[in-house]
């Protein structure tokens, strides 16, 4: 069975590392981006099975990025989970309109994240791969786009 690839887009390096510590024990390929532009690039180039993004990513917000993904014929079907640091009913309403699979509010518990991933991927069970050494976080980052400059 093909391993699922997860794209995680989050501006905070320590949060990406925390998510890596949780998810690297499962049988996933992991790809990380730290802003929406790199996230869009990775969504097209890495062909992820699931995108997990915070709402407050750099360049675009996560909702705008998700809307762009939903408008792109090649990648519109990728399931998405959005993360936010507060309960914001307007963001939740917008996320529902663009058919985001789950909206988690921090601090989300490890099992909440895993449940949302299982649900979005339509997996009955996620297996911890005890024989596989977890990938190093540094090996999972999206390559920097060389001509991208922003303040």
PyMOL commands that set and color helices and strands:
alter all, ss='L'
color gray80, all
select helices_A, chain A and resi 13-23+36-45+62-71+89-97+110-121+137-140
alter helices_A, ss='H'
color red, helices_A
select strands_A, chain A and resi 4-9+28-33+50-54+79-84+102-105
alter strands_A, ss='S'
color yellow, strands_A
deselect
rebuild
show_as cartoon
